[in-house]
């Protein structure tokens, strides 16, 4: 599997990003890879030419899990705590 990320230099200097970042390329895909770009700078157009480095591909190993049914899950430190329960935010006042 591969992930397509925007290049940070183009994003910082020109506001150019990848629309669905990161884009996912499935492990079994064998066709051409297209990258849909978005210029977030409404004041200035960006001109790209053939060979410009517009994105970067990160290759990742694909893991396959085997799930086993159980009657009950064992406990954990987090328990049933939801959003924000792992720290960094206090309780609402």
N, C-alpha and C positions, 0 to 999 in steps of 0.2 A: 504494500500500500504506500502511497505517497501523499504528502500534503503540499499544496501550493500556497506560499506566503508572499505578501508584498515585499518589496525591497525597501528597507527603512530609509535609505538615502533619497529615493524618489518620493516617498511619502512625506518626509520632512521638508525637502527643498521645493517640491512641486505639488504636493497634495495628491499624488497619484497612488491609488490603492487597488487591491483586488476586490471585486464586488462581493464574492461569497467567501472571503478569507476566514480560515484557510479552506481552500478547495480540496476535495478529496478525490484521488484517483484510485479506484479499486485495484486490488492486486491482479485480477485477471484481465484488466483492460489492455488492449493492444493497439488502439487507434491513436490518432493525432491528439495531442494535448492542447486545448485552447484555453486562454486565460482572458477573462472578461475584466476590463479595467474601468475605473471610475476616477475622473479628475474632480477632486473636491474643491479646487480653487476656481471660483466663479469668475474671477477677474482676468485670469491668464490661462490661455490654452497651452498645452504642452505638445510638442512635436516629437514623435518617435520615428525611428528609422530601423530598417532591417538590421538585426544583430544587436540592438539595444537590450541590455539585461533588465527585464521588466518584472521578473518574479524569481523566486527561488523554490526549489523542490527539496523537500525533506523526505527521505526514504525511511519507512518504519517497518519493523517486523510485524507480521500478523500473528496473533496468538489465538488459539481456539480453545475455549473452555468447555469442560464437561460438567454439567450441572447435576447434582444429586438431590433428589427430593428428601426432605427431612420433616419430622413432625413439628419441631420447634427450633428456633435459632438460639445459639448460645449467647450469653450476655457480652457486652462490650463496654469500654470506658464511656463512649458517647451515649450509649443506650438509645432512647427514642428521641433525643434532642434533635431539633430541626435546624432551620436557617439561623446562622449566627451563634449556634450553641458551642462551637469549638473555640470561642474566645475572640477578643478584639472589639467586641461591642458589648456594652453593659445593657442591663435590662432597661426598658423604657421607663421614664420618670412620670 
